[in-house]
């Protein structure tokens, strides 16, 4: 698994370090952050945010907080993810062979 480090909370201290990476193969954003406090998790858990979608936080998911000051880092991560997707698409296109000669 290749992770591209994008950035860390610029105000991080000795402990805790909200961080953003991009997983190169899938172009997924990988986030490390402070676990959301119970009152926020409860609020999120109780609301049906999208009609027809079950409310709640599934056991295999979590809610984290990323500081607003990290918005530029998240933008950079989104750009890196798009570039990774384009590289993946270019690689897939390269696998498709065309016959030699004039079209």
C-alpha positions as CSV (number, residue, x, y, z in Angstrom):
1,X,0.0,0.0,0.0
2,X,1.5,3.3,-1.1
3,X,0.4,6.3,0.9
4,X,1.2,9.9,-0.2
5,X,1.6,12.1,2.8
6,X,-0.3,15.4,2.1
7,X,-0.2,17.3,5.3
8,X,-0.6,17.5,9.0
9,X,-2.4,20.0,11.2
10,X,0.0,23.0,11.3
11,X,-0.9,23.6,15.0
12,X,-0.2,20.0,16.1
13,X,1.7,19.6,19.3
14,X,3.6,16.7,20.8
15,X,0.4,14.6,21.0
16,X,-2.3,14.2,18.4
17,X,-1.8,15.1,14.8
18,X,-4.7,15.3,12.4
19,X,-3.1,14.1,9.2
20,X,-4.2,13.5,5.6
21,X,-2.8,11.0,3.1
22,X,-3.9,9.8,-0.4
23,X,-3.8,6.0,-1.0
24,X,-2.1,5.9,-4.4
25,X,-3.8,2.8,-5.9
26,X,-7.4,3.8,-5.1
27,X,-7.0,7.6,-4.8
28,X,-8.9,7.4,-1.5
29,X,-8.3,10.1,1.1
30,X,-7.1,8.6,4.4
31,X,-7.7,10.8,7.4
32,X,-6.5,10.7,10.9
33,X,-8.2,13.1,13.3
34,X,-9.6,13.6,16.8
35,X,-12.5,11.2,17.6
36,X,-15.6,13.3,17.6
37,X,-17.0,13.9,21.1
38,X,-20.0,11.9,22.3
39,X,-22.5,14.7,21.9
40,X,-21.6,15.1,18.2
41,X,-21.6,11.4,17.5
42,X,-25.0,11.2,19.2
43,X,-26.4,14.1,17.2
44,X,-25.1,12.5,13.9
45,X,-26.4,9.1,15.0
46,X,-30.0,10.3,15.6
47,X,-30.6,12.1,12.3
48,X,-31.6,10.6,8.9
49,X,-29.4,12.8,6.7
50,X,-30.6,11.3,3.4
51,X,-34.1,10.1,2.8
52,X,-34.2,6.3,2.6
53,X,-30.7,6.0,4.2
54,X,-30.6,4.5,7.7
55,X,-29.6,6.9,10.4
56,X,-26.7,6.2,12.6
57,X,-23.0,5.4,12.4
58,X,-22.3,1.8,11.4
59,X,-20.0,-0.2,13.6
60,X,-17.3,-0.2,10.9
61,X,-17.3,3.6,10.6
62,X,-16.4,6.5,12.8
63,X,-16.7,10.2,13.0
64,X,-13.6,12.4,13.3
65,X,-12.9,16.1,13.6
66,X,-10.5,17.8,11.2
67,X,-9.7,21.4,12.2
68,X,-10.9,24.1,9.8
69,X,-7.4,25.3,9.5
70,X,-6.6,22.1,7.6
71,X,-9.0,23.1,4.7
72,X,-6.0,24.0,2.4
73,X,-4.4,20.6,3.2
74,X,-7.7,18.8,2.4
75,X,-7.9,20.7,-0.9
76,X,-4.3,19.6,-1.7
77,X,-5.3,16.0,-0.9
78,X,-8.3,16.2,-3.2
79,X,-6.1,17.5,-6.0
80,X,-3.6,14.6,-5.3
81,X,-6.5,12.1,-5.4
82,X,-7.6,13.4,-8.7
83,X,-4.1,13.2,-10.1
84,X,-3.9,9.6,-8.8
85,X,-7.2,8.7,-10.5
86,X,-5.9,10.3,-13.8
87,X,-2.7,8.2,-13.5
88,X,-4.8,5.1,-12.9
89,X,-7.0,5.9,-15.9
90,X,-3.9,6.6,-18.1
91,X,-2.5,3.3,-17.0
92,X,-5.7,1.5,-17.9
93,X,-5.8,3.3,-21.3
94,X,-2.2,2.2,-21.9
95,X,-3.2,-1.4,-21.5
96,X,-5.6,-1.2,-24.4
97,X,-3.6,-1.9,-27.5
98,X,-4.5,-0.7,-31.0
99,X,-3.3,-2.2,-34.2
100,X,-0.2,-0.6,-35.7
101,X,-0.4,1.5,-38.8
102,X,-2.7,4.3,-40.0
103,X,-6.2,4.5,-38.7
